[in-house]
């Protein structure tokens, strides 16, 4: 009788364990499905320019799936869009929320260059807005330079990353770093010269850095013909008085 009771108790315990694990698994599966549905709805909200609603949906989704980097990326998108639809002072809060969301996405997926880049871009925007509003640095815990360099480390061939990083370095007046970035970028992508020429960052130093980059491209045979044409373009241009003063 004792052995029989022991077997029954073991079977009962096993059955309870199966029910418990099934319940937990069912809850996890249901949570993931619900998070996915909320993600899709939020994506639609963003397309319809309803970022406040998208933020609410994504925060609910993250409560179920806090380790999903895609949810954090979309939350960053939602906060960024919301910031563009608000007065500057009010939008600053959402710029910082966007930074935090993108940085979390990058922490969850350290191989995602876009997450690093978006963190950098928001941090740079935070610095610019804070300087305009309060005439002082933002104090953001996210270093724009660090995240730009992380993005470029992961995706060194991105013209967009190089270009926006160059703009940032120009804004903070780091002429040495700007010249190096321009030289490296122009060597790889000579055609970017036509874009840089139109920017306020085009100074005597940048002109010289672009020329060095084009010379390296010609010598190395990388887009040599295009680099030669671009060398002709910058040879026909001069730095304006305003750009020299900006230096």
C-alpha positions as CSV (number, residue, x, y, z in Angstrom):
1,X,0.0,0.0,0.0
2,X,2.9,2.3,0.9
3,X,4.5,1.7,-2.4
4,X,1.2,2.3,-4.2
5,X,0.8,5.7,-2.4
6,X,4.3,6.7,-3.3
7,X,3.7,5.9,-7.0
8,X,0.5,7.9,-6.9
9,X,2.2,10.8,-5.3
10,X,5.0,10.8,-7.8
11,X,2.5,10.7,-10.7
12,X,0.5,13.5,-9.2
13,X,3.6,15.6,-8.7
14,X,4.7,14.9,-12.3
15,X,1.3,15.8,-13.6
16,X,1.3,19.1,-11.7
17,X,4.8,19.9,-13.0
18,X,3.6,19.3,-16.6
19,X,0.6,21.5,-16.1
20,X,2.8,24.2,-14.5
21,X,5.4,24.1,-17.3
22,X,2.7,24.1,-20.0
23,X,1.1,27.1,-18.4
24,X,4.4,29.0,-18.3
25,X,5.1,28.0,-21.8
26,X,1.6,29.0,-22.9
27,X,2.0,32.4,-21.2
28,X,5.4,33.0,-22.8
29,X,4.0,32.1,-26.2
30,X,1.0,34.2,-25.8
31,X,3.2,37.1,-24.6
32,X,5.4,36.9,-27.6
33,X,2.4,36.8,-30.0
34,X,0.8,39.8,-28.3
35,X,4.1,41.7,-28.4
36,X,4.3,40.9,-32.2
37,X,0.8,42.1,-32.7
38,X,1.5,45.4,-30.8
39,X,4.7,45.8,-32.9
40,X,2.7,45.6,-36.2
41,X,0.1,48.0,-34.9
42,X,2.8,50.4,-33.8
43,X,4.5,50.2,-37.2
44,X,1.2,51.2,-38.8
45,X,0.8,54.0,-36.3
46,X,4.2,55.3,-37.3
47,X,3.3,55.2,-41.0
48,X,0.2,57.2,-40.1
49,X,2.2,59.7,-38.1
50,X,0.7,58.7,-34.8
51,X,3.8,58.4,-32.7
52,X,2.2,58.9,-29.3
53,X,0.0,55.9,-29.8
54,X,3.0,53.9,-31.2
55,X,4.9,54.7,-28.0
56,X,2.1,53.3,-25.8
57,X,1.8,50.1,-27.9
58,X,5.6,49.5,-27.9
59,X,6.0,50.1,-24.2
60,X,3.3,47.4,-23.7
61,X,5.1,45.1,-26.1
62,X,8.4,45.6,-24.3
63,X,6.8,44.7,-21.0
64,X,6.2,41.2,-22.5
65,X,9.5,41.0,-24.5
66,X,12.1,43.3,-22.9
67,X,15.0,41.6,-24.6
68,X,13.7,42.1,-28.2
69,X,16.0,44.7,-29.8
70,X,13.5,45.3,-32.7
71,X,10.9,46.6,-30.2
72,X,13.4,49.0,-28.7
73,X,14.4,50.2,-32.2
74,X,10.8,51.0,-33.1
75,X,10.3,52.7,-29.8
76,X,13.3,54.9,-30.6
77,X,11.7,55.7,-34.0
78,X,8.4,56.6,-32.3
79,X,10.1,59.0,-29.8
80,X,12.1,60.6,-32.6
81,X,9.0,61.2,-34.7
82,X,7.2,62.5,-31.7
83,X,10.0,65.0,-31.0
84,X,9.8,66.4,-34.6
85,X,6.1,67.1,-34.0
86,X,6.6,69.1,-30.8
87,X,8.1,72.5,-29.8
88,X,11.8,72.2,-29.5
89,X,11.9,72.4,-25.7
90,X,9.2,69.7,-25.3
91,X,10.8,67.6,-28.0
92,X,14.1,67.4,-26.2
93,X,12.6,64.9,-23.7
94,X,11.6,62.6,-26.6
95,X,15.0,63.0,-28.2
96,X,16.5,61.6,-25.0
97,X,14.0,58.8,-24.8
98,X,14.9,57.9,-28.4
99,X,18.6,57.8,-27.4
100,X,17.9,55.5,-24.5
101,X,15.8,53.2,-26.7
102,X,18.4,53.0,-29.5
103,X,21.2,52.4,-27.0
104,X,19.2,49.6,-25.4
105,X,18.7,48.0,-28.8
106,X,22.4,48.2,-29.4
107,X,23.2,46.7,-26.0
108,X,20.9,43.8,-26.8
109,X,22.4,43.4,-30.2
110,X,26.0,44.7,-30.3
111,X,26.4,43.8,-34.0
112,X,23.6,46.1,-35.1
113,X,25.4,49.0,-36.7
114,X,22.2,50.9,-37.3
115,X,21.3,50.8,-33.6
116,X,24.7,52.4,-32.8
117,X,24.3,55.0,-35.6
118,X,20.8,56.0,-34.4
119,X,22.1,56.4,-30.9
120,X,24.9,58.6,-32.1
121,X,22.6,60.7,-34.3
122,X,20.1,61.3,-31.4
123,X,23.0,62.1,-29.0
124,X,24.3,64.6,-31.6
125,X,20.9,66.1,-32.0
126,X,20.6,66.4,-28.2
127,X,23.9,68.3,-28.0
128,X,22.8,70.7,-30.8
129,X,19.3,71.4,-29.3
130,X,20.8,71.8,-25.8
131,X,23.3,74.3,-27.1
132,X,20.6,76.3,-28.8
133,X,18.3,76.3,-25.9
134,X,20.6,76.5,-22.9
135,X,24.0,77.3,-24.4
136,X,25.6,74.3,-22.7
137,X,26.2,70.6,-23.4
138,X,23.3,68.3,-23.1
139,X,25.0,66.1,-20.4
140,X,23.7,63.1,-22.2
141,X,25.1,59.8,-20.9
142,X,25.4,58.6,-24.5
143,X,28.5,59.8,-26.3
144,X,27.8,60.7,-29.9
145,X,31.4,60.1,-30.9
146,X,31.6,56.7,-29.2
147,X,28.5,55.4,-31.0
148,X,29.5,56.9,-34.4
149,X,32.8,55.1,-34.1
150,X,31.0,51.9,-33.1
151,X,28.7,52.2,-36.1
152,X,31.6,52.7,-38.5
153,X,33.5,49.8,-36.9
154,X,30.6,47.5,-37.7
155,X,29.8,49.0,-41.1
156,X,32.9,50.8,-42.4
157,X,31.5,51.0,-45.9
158,X,28.5,53.3,-45.0
159,X,28.8,56.6,-46.8
160,X,25.8,57.9,-44.7
161,X,27.6,57.1,-41.4
162,X,30.8,58.8,-42.6
163,X,28.9,61.9,-43.9
164,X,26.8,62.4,-40.7
165,X,29.8,61.8,-38.5
166,X,31.7,64.5,-40.5
167,X,28.9,66.9,-39.9
168,X,29.0,66.2,-36.2
169,X,32.7,66.7,-35.9
170,X,32.3,70.0,-37.8
171,X,29.6,71.1,-35.3
172,X,31.9,70.4,-32.3
173,X,34.8,72.0,-34.1
174,X,37.1,69.0,-33.9
175,X,39.0,70.0,-37.1
176,X,41.7,67.3,-36.8
177,X,39.2,64.4,-36.5
178,X,37.0,66.0,-39.2
179,X,40.0,66.2,-41.7
180,X,40.9,62.5,-41.0
181,X,37.3,61.3,-41.5
182,X,37.0,63.4,-44.8
183,X,40.3,62.1,-46.1
184,X,39.4,58.4,-45.4
185,X,35.8,58.8,-46.8
186,X,36.9,60.6,-50.0
187,X,39.5,58.0,-50.6
188,X,36.9,55.2,-50.5
189,X,34.0,57.2,-52.1
190,X,35.3,60.1,-54.3
191,X,31.8,61.1,-55.3
192,X,31.0,62.3,-51.8
193,X,33.0,65.4,-52.7
194,X,30.0,66.8,-54.6
195,X,28.0,66.7,-51.4
196,X,30.6,68.0,-49.1
197,X,31.2,71.0,-51.3
198,X,27.6,72.2,-50.5
199,X,28.1,71.9,-46.7
200,X,29.2,74.6,-44.2
201,X,31.8,72.2,-43.1
202,X,33.8,72.8,-46.3
203,X,36.8,74.8,-45.0
204,X,40.4,75.1,-46.1
205,X,41.3,72.1,-43.9
206,X,38.5,70.0,-45.4
207,X,39.5,71.0,-48.9
208,X,43.0,69.9,-48.2
209,X,41.8,66.6,-46.6
210,X,39.6,65.9,-49.6
211,X,42.5,66.5,-51.9
212,X,44.7,64.0,-50.0
213,X,41.9,61.4,-50.1
214,X,41.5,61.8,-53.9
215,X,45.3,61.5,-54.4
216,X,45.3,58.3,-52.4
217,X,42.3,57.0,-54.5
218,X,44.1,57.8,-57.7
219,X,47.4,56.3,-56.6
220,X,45.7,53.2,-55.3
221,X,43.6,52.7,-58.4
222,X,40.3,52.7,-56.4
223,X,37.8,54.6,-58.5
224,X,40.8,56.4,-60.1
225,X,38.9,57.9,-63.0
226,X,36.2,59.3,-60.8
227,X,38.7,60.5,-58.3
228,X,40.5,62.3,-61.1
229,X,37.3,64.1,-62.1
230,X,36.6,65.0,-58.5
231,X,40.1,66.4,-58.2
232,X,39.3,68.7,-61.1
233,X,36.0,69.8,-59.4
234,X,37.7,70.8,-56.1
235,X,40.5,72.5,-58.0
236,X,37.9,74.8,-59.6
237,X,36.5,75.7,-56.3
238,X,37.7,78.0,-53.5
239,X,36.8,78.4,-49.9
240,X,34.5,81.3,-49.4
241,X,35.3,84.1,-46.9
242,X,32.4,82.9,-44.7
243,X,33.9,79.4,-44.6
244,X,37.3,80.8,-43.7
245,X,35.8,82.8,-40.9
246,X,34.0,79.7,-39.7
247,X,37.4,78.0,-39.4
